[in-house]
């Protein structure tokens, strides 16, 4: 029995291809293993190549001795065993014997068990190959080979510069084309134009790959959170030894769009007004900016990622950069004393660390946003499930996996400068989050040296009588205006007849078989009619406008005489009471839970010329309201309270529940007539950041738990 058989050296699969690769930083050569069945590529170094040259020609020991004898490399049996484990793990060897078949089946079962996990988050990104364009590209490449020449590049550059000169002469007209993008027709045209430019983008990748002799197995559409994007499979570009050639393939799509944008800039000046000119404008401006903003992003696996990978000469950039960054993090936190997973020069180490931590931050923000988007796009139960899956697999799972690695290495932990620093940082963070530092709350507030109310008609109406005039003093409940609305009277009369008709039908239901069958329907219609009638009655009663408090009538418009029609948008006057000095604070639910009825505080006006006032809580409106009447604090007028206008365009409503808290100024001296926006700082129950975050999360969960 041979030594090879005893050590059970696995035979490399016959369909595996081996290509020369680019040289490493130290000048040593590399080679690329290509698995054509799975379309995967693996980079190996000089030592692994020398082992594969002798693979199957003896035992591991004999292979190592041969390498040590014939090359300047130093090899050992452990190197050979590690290489075989790598080949087996990536299914690059034949599975002839029972043990190999069993190992292969175990791998497949493990992959099958992970299939459910893949399916749960594969909705975020998946590919659908549509065509296999390699033969078409091979046939048509000779006809467009000229676009790869320097002469063509100079020609496009010259037309672009000429186009910029022509556009500069029509700059106002050029800029005005942009407004068309905000119309429905412009949006449709932009979408079609964007699709066409993306086809040029992908053809740029495909033809450049074919120009360098690389096979393009497929093109199709990928879906990123159900958003379609075109793709071209140029993975076989790893066969190329030249890093410059791979950079050309990676940048070809963006170069194609930039060239197209340059030609569009030139053509725009010669086109008549219309859809075609607008489409050319999109290509010349918005399209290429949109493309560069997305494709140059190296944090996702778009063109920018592969360009950075080729530029640095680091294949599998994310995996290797993340592995190195995790090692740096562990050593900084615990100083395990483990060797670096790979050696890079100092400049490249900095680049990889900056890239890794930037990518982690970017992904945290991106996947959090996608989780929120997925939750709102789908029905509540499904959206909640898919968002939770995404948060777990993309945010929590990597963190938990790294923490498990720390726990697995706990036996190697020793008290040293790094661990003491880590423990100190942990204690400080726990203190910041768990100790209740804050004993105050801040809230938007308003000070008025008077109270006023604008008077409106509840509906378009006709003036019957005017009981007041400018400057007149009135008491609460005094009649100010009497209005009439013939339309409202007609509606009341119509609903009254409708109610009488329905009541008559119910009264004779016993004698009418059809009425018996419609009994439930009639009762529901009657209830709806009565509710509508009561609502109209309330509106009718509101046509008698009375004073809500004591005060003086001001700012009445001219010609408010009986018989005049007024709209519900016209202020009929303003009621002002200058004897009431009011201070109001607006608290959210979390802040309201922390204040006490007798809490004191201060009001800080935004206007620095006004004095700061000591205040005490007077009355808390325990019922929250979404309606908001304070224009000074409304966000649409520059205030801090987030509000939106209601459908009637007159009333405002807050985005979350707001509670009005009336304050009493300790200094009761009279203030000049003024309205001052400011900030109220009140004493409150001490609360830690952790408690605050938990209450915020709980409030969101309670609010969103209504299925």
Secondary structure, DSSP 8 states (H G I E B T S, - for coil): --HHHHHT---B-TT-EEEE----TTS---EEEEETTTTEEEEE-HHHHHHHHTTTSS-HHHHHHHHHHHSS----HHHHHHHHHHHHHTT-B---SHHHHHHHHHHHHHHHHTHHHHHHHHTTEEEEEEE--HHHHHHHHHHHGGGGSHHHHHHHHHHHHHHHHHHHHTHHHHHHGGGGGGSHHHHHHHHHHHHHHHHHHHHHHHHHHHHTT-----EEEEEETTEEEEEE--GGGGG-S-HHHHHHHHHHHHHHHHHHHHHHHHHHTTS-SSHHHHHHHHIIIIIHHHHHHHHT-TTTTSHHHHHHHHHHT-SSHHHHHHHHHHHHHHHHHH------SS---HHHHHHHHHHHHHHHHHHHHHHHHHHHHHHHHS-HHHHHHHHHHHIIIIIIHHHHHHHHHHHHTGGG---SHHHHHHHHHHHHHHHHHHS--EEEEEEEEEEESSEEEEEE-SSSEEEEEE---TT-EE-TT-EEEEEE-HHHHHHHHHHHHHHHHHHHHHHTTTT-HHHHHTHHHHHHHHHHHHHHHHHHHHHHHTTEEE-SSSEEEE---TT--TT-EE-TTSEEEEEEETT--EEEEEE-HHHHHH--TT-EEEEEESSTTS--EEEEEEEE--S-EEEE--TTTBGGGT-SB-EEE-TTSS-EEEEEEEEEEEEEES------S-EEEEEEEEEEEEE-HHHHHHHHHHHHHHHHT--
